[in-house]
Amino acid sequence: YGLSLDVTEEMSMTGALSFYITTEESSNVSCGGCWSKVPARKRVLLDERASFLILHLKILFSLNDKIKGHINFSLSLNMVPYSSSVEDMDYDLYGFIVHAG
């Protein structure tokens, strides 16, 4: 899996993941059968455990608006709360990259 997460000031990794799976509601969706506008909800969850997980933290909102705070994260991450699966979805931190410049 590769997830691109929006991050705000002083947000944790779990906070960014919780924001990622938030249910979105829309009232402007066309029904595939009758083409009338109907309300709909969408939620993105992981389906099954992958051998690795890449999390991209988007901290730049515009060229002049960049997150300068800290992002809290742990060395292990349980992804079950962010998935539709109940199987073990534990990941250990292998490495990270900080892009500067």
PyMOL commands that set and color helices and strands:
alter all, ss='L'
color gray80, all
select helices_A, chain A and resi 13-20+80-82
alter helices_A, ss='H'
color red, helices_A
select strands_A, chain A and resi 2-6+24-30+37-42+54-58+60-62+65-66+76-78+90-92
alter strands_A, ss='S'
color yellow, strands_A
deselect
rebuild
show_as cartoon
